[in-house]
Amino acid sequence: MPRPKQEQENRTKVVRIIARLNVGGPAIHVILLSAGLDPARYETVLVKGMESETEGDMMALAQERGVKLLLIEKLGRELRPLGDLCTLRDLVHTLRRERPQIVHTHTAKAGTLGRIAARLAGVPIVIHTFHGHVLSGYFGPVKTRVFTMIEKILARWTDAIITVSDTCRNDLLRLGIGDEQKIVTIPLGLELDRFPQKVPSLAGKLRERFSIPPDVPIVSHVARMVPIKRHDVLLRAIPKVWEKMPQVRFLLIGDGETRPQIEHLAQELQLDERLILTGFIREQEIIYADTDLLVLTSDNEGLPVAVIESLASGKPVLSTCVGGVPELIRDGVNGFLVPPGDPDKLAETLLKALQDMNRLREMGRKEQQTILERYSSARLIRDIDNLYQRLLSRQQ
């Protein structure tokens, strides 16, 4: 039943802007947030750009949740000076038409163009969320300095800056972006209850799909195939693991722009059918049902969704000690931490973990309830609602 006109007029309008709804944490985050805020008090419009052909998208989830979407086609990942000026014009036009009280941007490019457009359109409240940042590990020193300077300027035009981890918050403060009052940590929130509910009943499905015997350990790497995820580090560690434990199967779950290079390196290292590139698997519960150990080899992370999902499923994680990962994993308790870019240390730690499968299973159960509570979508929505209300009260 449609809401009365006055009730609709009293709602706070939020325009949320993200560069693209590609497979990954930021897309899930914005969809759950857009759909989850109380519709009696908020009207949310999600503005997005186009995903590339290789990265997959989360459109099915957005449509399933009834999220109102607006497409600005050129609002994508790549920097295109002339195209970005056209995108900025389109964003300003969209915001003037929609007349939101709040613009909330997510990811780097959408955060830049979206915040400038919001100020040009006279939007009262502007918020940006850093899902990690691109100021380390992504670009060379000159480009990094330029992007840092841009973020410092944008921070002055932003009413609140959200980071998904304390590590990211500290990084921004160290770089002189924003200040203690402006930057707040609000961790990711995901629909996690389905993992402990569904995972036990799905045991064997992943093994059946890829013809893996029941007693063979499975190590899964769940990530987009992009340079920052450093799949090459895992590939170089695998032969060292197979020297001692030749039965282990490695699954690379995901797809993306670096897949051809990953396949080439796998051939060069003579990795055989015990390494499986599965492509995207949308039923995440099936992945964790049969995975014995999740591994992540990134050079930089915000708060990785795969790590949260694995721990919520009761499965331990071996990850590089980057970004917000140490806020999720306690080394030797519910997982293992290794330095980035070190195949030898990764192989050594993999062997240590896999040689005692009973201990590995016990580790997976530790901290599980804490993860389920701390990273729930209900908590995320409550935190964002509180922030919005605090900023709106200042406008009155």
C-alpha positions as CSV (number, residue, x, y, z in Angstrom):
1,M,0.0,0.0,0.0
2,P,1.4,3.4,-1.0
3,R,2.4,5.7,1.9
4,P,0.4,8.9,2.5
5,K,1.9,11.9,0.6
6,Q,2.8,13.8,3.8
7,E,4.6,10.8,5.2
8,Q,6.6,10.6,2.0
9,E,7.5,14.3,2.1
10,N,8.7,13.9,5.7
11,R,11.3,11.3,4.7
12,T,15.0,12.1,4.4
13,K,16.2,11.6,0.9
14,V,19.6,10.0,0.4
15,V,21.4,9.7,-2.9
16,R,24.1,7.1,-2.6
17,I,26.8,7.1,-5.3
18,I,29.2,4.3,-6.2
19,A,31.3,3.8,-9.3
20,R,30.0,0.4,-10.1
21,L,28.2,-2.6,-8.5
22,N,31.0,-5.1,-9.3
23,V,31.3,-8.3,-7.3
24,G,32.8,-7.4,-3.9
25,G,32.4,-5.9,-0.5
26,P,31.5,-2.2,-1.4
27,A,28.7,-3.3,-3.7
28,I,27.2,-5.6,-1.1
29,H,27.5,-2.9,1.5
30,V,25.7,-0.2,-0.4
31,I,22.9,-2.5,-1.5
32,L,22.2,-3.8,2.0
33,L,22.4,-0.2,3.3
34,S,20.1,1.2,0.6
35,A,17.5,-1.5,1.1
36,G,17.9,-1.7,4.9
37,L,17.3,1.9,6.1
38,D,13.8,2.4,7.4
39,P,11.6,3.2,4.4
40,A,9.2,5.1,6.6
41,R,12.0,7.6,7.4
42,Y,14.4,7.4,4.4
43,E,14.1,7.4,0.6
44,T,17.3,6.1,-1.0
45,V,18.4,6.3,-4.6
46,L,21.5,4.5,-5.6
47,V,23.5,6.0,-8.5
48,K,26.0,3.7,-10.2
49,G,28.2,3.4,-13.3
50,M,28.9,0.5,-15.6
51,E,30.8,-2.6,-14.6
52,S,33.5,-4.0,-16.9
53,E,32.9,-7.2,-18.8
54,T,35.4,-9.2,-16.8
55,E,34.4,-8.4,-13.2
56,G,30.8,-9.5,-12.8
57,D,28.1,-7.5,-11.0
58,M,25.7,-7.5,-8.0
59,M,22.7,-6.4,-10.0
60,A,20.7,-9.5,-9.0
61,L,21.0,-8.7,-5.3
62,A,20.1,-5.0,-5.9
63,Q,17.0,-6.0,-7.9
64,E,16.0,-8.7,-5.3
65,R,16.1,-6.0,-2.6
66,G,14.1,-3.5,-4.5
67,V,16.9,-0.9,-4.6
68,K,16.0,2.2,-6.8
69,L,18.9,2.5,-9.2
70,L,20.0,5.3,-11.5
71,L,22.7,4.7,-14.1
72,I,25.3,7.2,-15.1
73,E,27.1,5.1,-17.7
74,K,30.5,6.9,-17.6
75,L,30.8,6.7,-13.8
76,G,33.1,3.7,-14.0
77,R,36.5,2.8,-12.6
78,E,38.8,4.3,-15.2
79,L,40.0,7.9,-15.1
80,R,39.0,9.8,-18.3
81,P,39.5,13.6,-18.0
82,L,36.9,14.6,-20.6
83,G,34.5,11.8,-19.8
84,D,34.8,12.6,-16.1
85,L,33.8,16.2,-16.7
86,C,30.7,15.0,-18.5
87,T,30.0,12.6,-15.6
88,L,30.3,15.5,-13.2
89,R,27.8,17.5,-15.2
90,D,25.4,14.5,-15.2
91,L,25.8,14.1,-11.5
92,V,25.1,17.7,-10.8
93,H,22.0,17.5,-13.0
94,T,20.8,14.4,-11.2
95,L,21.3,15.8,-7.7
96,R,19.5,19.0,-8.6
97,R,16.6,17.0,-9.9
98,E,16.5,14.6,-6.9
99,R,17.1,17.3,-4.3
100,P,18.5,15.0,-1.5
101,Q,19.3,16.1,2.0
102,I,22.2,13.7,2.1
103,V,24.7,12.5,-0.6
104,H,26.7,9.5,0.6
105,T,29.5,8.4,-1.8
106,H,31.5,5.2,-1.8
107,T,34.8,4.2,-3.5
108,A,37.5,6.6,-4.8
109,K,36.2,7.9,-8.2
110,A,32.6,8.2,-7.1
111,G,33.8,9.9,-3.9
112,T,35.7,12.5,-5.9
113,L,33.1,13.3,-8.5
114,G,30.1,12.7,-6.2
115,R,31.3,15.1,-3.5
116,I,32.2,17.9,-6.0
117,A,28.8,17.5,-7.6
118,A,27.0,17.5,-4.3
119,R,28.6,20.8,-3.3
120,L,27.9,22.3,-6.7
121,A,24.3,21.2,-6.4
122,G,24.0,22.7,-2.9
123,V,23.3,19.4,-1.0
124,P,23.2,20.1,2.7
125,I,25.1,17.0,4.0
126,V,27.9,15.2,2.2
127,I,29.4,11.9,3.5
128,H,32.1,9.6,2.0
129,T,32.9,6.0,3.0
130,F,36.5,4.7,2.5
131,H,36.2,0.9,1.8
132,G,40.0,0.8,2.3
133,H,41.9,3.4,0.2
134,V,44.1,3.6,-2.9
135,L,46.8,5.6,-1.3
136,S,49.1,2.6,-0.8
137,G,50.1,-0.2,-3.1
138,Y,48.0,0.9,-6.1
139,F,50.0,3.6,-7.9
140,G,53.5,5.0,-8.2
141,P,54.7,7.7,-5.7
142,V,53.8,10.8,-7.9
143,K,50.3,9.7,-8.6
144,T,49.8,8.6,-5.0
145,R,50.9,12.1,-3.8
146,V,48.4,13.7,-6.2
147,F,45.6,11.5,-5.0
148,T,46.5,12.2,-1.4
149,M,46.3,16.0,-2.1
150,I,42.9,15.6,-3.8
151,E,41.6,13.7,-0.8
152,K,42.8,16.3,1.6
153,I,40.9,19.0,-0.3
154,L,37.8,16.8,-0.6
155,A,37.8,16.1,3.2
156,R,37.3,19.8,3.8
157,W,34.1,19.6,1.7
158,T,32.8,16.5,3.5
159,D,30.7,16.6,6.7
160,A,31.6,13.1,7.8
161,I,34.2,10.5,6.6
162,I,33.5,6.8,7.3
163,T,36.2,4.2,7.4
164,V,35.4,0.5,7.6
165,S,38.4,-0.2,9.9
166,D,40.4,1.6,12.5
167,T,43.5,0.9,10.5
168,C,42.1,2.8,7.6
169,R,41.1,5.7,9.9
170,N,44.6,5.9,11.3
171,D,46.1,5.8,7.8
172,L,44.0,8.8,6.8
173,L,44.8,10.8,9.9
174,R,48.5,10.0,9.4
175,L,48.2,11.3,5.8
176,G,46.5,14.5,7.0
177,I,43.1,13.6,5.4
178,G,40.3,14.9,7.7
179,D,40.6,15.1,11.5
180,E,39.7,13.1,14.7
181,Q,36.2,14.7,14.8
182,K,35.3,14.2,11.2
183,I,36.4,10.6,10.6
184,V,34.4,7.8,12.2
185,T,34.9,4.0,11.9
186,I,31.8,2.1,11.0
187,P,32.7,-1.5,10.1
188,L,31.1,-3.4,7.2
189,G,27.7,-5.0,7.9
190,L,26.7,-8.2,6.1
191,E,23.9,-10.8,6.2
192,L,25.8,-13.4,8.1
193,D,23.2,-15.5,9.8
194,R,22.8,-17.6,6.6
195,F,26.3,-18.9,6.9
196,P,26.1,-20.9,10.2
197,Q,22.5,-21.9,9.2
198,K,23.3,-23.2,5.7
199,V,27.0,-24.2,5.6
200,P,26.7,-27.5,7.5
201,S,24.0,-28.8,5.2
202,L,26.0,-28.0,2.1
203,A,29.1,-30.1,2.9
204,G,30.3,-32.1,-0.1
205,K,28.7,-29.9,-2.8
206,L,31.9,-28.0,-3.7
207,R,33.9,-31.3,-3.7
208,E,31.3,-32.9,-5.9
209,R,31.3,-30.0,-8.4
210,F,35.1,-30.2,-8.8
211,S,35.6,-34.0,-8.2
212,I,37.7,-33.6,-5.0
213,P,37.7,-36.6,-2.7
214,P,36.3,-36.2,0.9
215,D,39.7,-36.5,2.7
216,V,41.6,-34.0,0.6
217,P,42.3,-30.6,2.1
218,I,40.9,-27.6,0.2
219,V,42.5,-24.2,0.3
220,S,40.3,-21.5,-1.3
221,H,41.4,-18.0,-2.5
222,V,38.2,-15.9,-2.9
223,A,38.9,-12.6,-4.6
224,R,38.6,-10.5,-7.8
225,M,41.4,-11.2,-10.1
226,V,43.1,-7.7,-10.0
227,P,46.7,-6.8,-9.3
228,I,46.3,-5.7,-5.7
229,K,45.1,-9.2,-4.7
230,R,48.5,-10.7,-5.6
231,H,47.4,-14.2,-6.8
232,D,51.0,-14.6,-8.0
233,V,52.2,-14.9,-4.4
234,L,49.9,-17.9,-3.8
235,L,50.8,-19.5,-7.1
236,R,54.6,-19.3,-6.2
237,A,53.9,-20.8,-2.8
238,I,51.9,-23.8,-4.1
239,P,54.9,-25.9,-5.4
240,K,56.5,-25.6,-2.0
241,V,53.3,-26.9,-0.3
242,W,53.0,-29.7,-2.8
243,E,56.6,-30.9,-2.0
244,K,55.4,-31.9,1.5
245,M,51.6,-32.3,1.0
246,P,50.9,-33.2,-2.7
247,Q,47.3,-34.0,-2.0
248,V,46.2,-30.4,-1.2
249,R,43.8,-28.8,-3.7
250,F,43.9,-25.0,-4.3
251,L,40.8,-23.2,-5.6
252,L,41.0,-19.7,-7.1
253,I,37.4,-18.4,-6.9
254,G,36.7,-15.3,-8.8
255,D,37.5,-13.6,-12.1
256,G,38.8,-10.4,-13.5
257,E,41.3,-8.5,-15.6
258,T,44.4,-10.4,-14.4
259,R,43.1,-13.9,-15.2
260,P,45.2,-14.3,-18.4
261,Q,48.4,-13.5,-16.4
262,I,47.4,-15.9,-13.6
263,E,46.8,-18.7,-16.1
264,H,50.1,-18.0,-17.8
265,L,52.0,-18.0,-14.5
266,A,50.3,-21.3,-13.5
267,Q,51.5,-22.8,-16.8
268,E,55.0,-21.4,-16.3
269,L,55.2,-22.9,-12.8
270,Q,53.8,-26.2,-14.2
271,L,50.9,-26.2,-11.7
272,D,48.6,-29.1,-12.6
273,E,44.9,-29.9,-12.2
274,R,45.3,-29.7,-8.4
275,L,44.9,-26.0,-8.9
276,I,41.4,-25.1,-10.1
277,L,40.3,-21.7,-11.4
278,T,36.6,-21.8,-10.8
279,G,35.4,-18.4,-11.9
280,F,32.7,-16.7,-9.9
281,I,30.7,-18.9,-7.5
282,R,27.6,-16.9,-6.4
283,E,26.5,-19.4,-3.7
284,Q,29.1,-18.4,-1.1
285,E,27.8,-20.8,1.4
286,I,28.9,-23.7,-0.9
287,I,32.4,-22.3,-0.9
288,Y,32.8,-22.3,2.8
289,A,31.0,-25.6,3.4
290,D,34.0,-27.5,1.9
291,T,36.9,-25.1,2.3
292,D,39.3,-26.1,5.1
293,L,41.3,-22.9,5.0
294,L,40.6,-19.6,3.2
295,V,43.7,-17.7,2.0
296,L,44.1,-14.1,1.1
297,T,47.3,-12.7,-0.4
298,S,46.5,-9.0,-1.0
299,D,49.0,-6.1,-0.8
300,N,46.2,-3.8,0.5
301,E,42.7,-4.4,1.9
302,G,39.9,-2.5,3.7
303,L,37.9,-5.1,5.6
304,P,37.6,-8.1,3.2
305,V,34.2,-9.6,2.9
306,A,35.6,-13.1,2.1
307,V,37.4,-13.1,5.5
308,I,34.3,-12.1,7.4
309,E,32.2,-14.7,5.6
310,S,34.7,-17.5,6.2
311,L,35.0,-16.7,9.9
312,A,31.2,-16.4,10.2
313,S,31.0,-19.9,8.6
314,G,33.4,-21.3,11.2
315,K,36.3,-21.6,8.8
316,P,39.8,-20.2,9.6
317,V,41.7,-17.8,7.4
318,L,45.3,-17.3,6.5
319,S,45.8,-13.8,5.3
320,T,48.5,-11.1,4.6
321,C,48.7,-8.7,7.5
322,V,47.3,-5.6,5.7
323,G,44.6,-3.0,6.1
324,G,41.8,-4.0,8.5
325,V,42.6,-7.8,8.4
326,P,44.3,-7.8,11.9
327,E,41.0,-6.5,13.3
328,L,39.4,-9.7,12.1
329,I,42.1,-12.3,12.6
330,R,43.9,-13.1,15.8
331,D,47.1,-14.8,14.7
332,G,47.1,-18.4,16.0
333,V,43.6,-18.1,17.4
334,N,41.1,-18.0,14.5
335,G,43.6,-17.8,11.7
336,F,47.1,-16.9,10.6
337,L,48.8,-13.6,9.5
338,V,51.7,-13.4,7.2
339,P,53.6,-10.5,5.6
340,P,52.6,-9.5,2.1
341,G,54.6,-10.5,-1.0
342,D,56.4,-13.4,0.6
343,P,55.6,-16.8,-1.1
344,D,58.1,-18.6,1.2
345,K,56.5,-17.5,4.4
346,L,53.1,-18.2,2.9
347,A,54.0,-21.7,2.0
348,E,55.6,-22.3,5.4
349,T,52.4,-21.1,7.2
350,L,50.1,-23.1,4.9
351,L,52.0,-26.3,5.7
352,K,51.9,-25.5,9.5
353,A,48.2,-24.9,9.3
354,L,47.3,-28.0,7.1
355,Q,49.4,-30.5,9.0
356,D,46.9,-30.4,12.0
357,M,43.4,-30.5,10.5
358,N,41.7,-31.1,13.9
359,R,43.3,-27.9,15.3
360,L,42.4,-26.1,12.1
361,R,38.7,-27.0,12.6
362,E,38.8,-25.9,16.3
363,M,40.3,-22.5,15.2
364,G,37.5,-22.0,12.8
365,R,35.0,-22.1,15.7
366,K,36.8,-19.5,17.8
367,E,35.5,-15.9,17.5
368,Q,32.7,-17.1,15.2
369,Q,29.9,-15.6,17.4
370,T,31.9,-12.3,17.8
371,I,32.1,-12.0,14.1
372,L,28.4,-12.7,13.6
373,E,27.5,-10.0,16.0
374,R,30.1,-7.3,15.2
375,Y,29.6,-7.4,11.4
376,S,25.9,-7.9,11.0
377,S,23.8,-5.8,8.6
378,A,21.5,-4.8,11.5
379,R,24.4,-3.2,13.3
380,L,25.6,-1.4,10.2
381,I,22.1,0.1,9.5
382,R,21.8,1.2,13.1
383,D,25.2,2.9,13.1
384,I,24.5,4.7,9.8
385,D,21.1,5.8,10.9
386,N,22.6,7.3,14.1
387,L,25.2,9.2,12.0
388,Y,22.6,10.5,9.6
389,Q,20.4,11.7,12.5
390,R,23.3,13.4,14.2
391,L,24.2,15.3,11.0
392,L,20.6,16.2,10.3
393,S,20.1,17.6,13.8
394,R,23.0,20.1,13.1
395,Q,21.0,21.4,10.1
396,Q,18.0,22.4,12.2
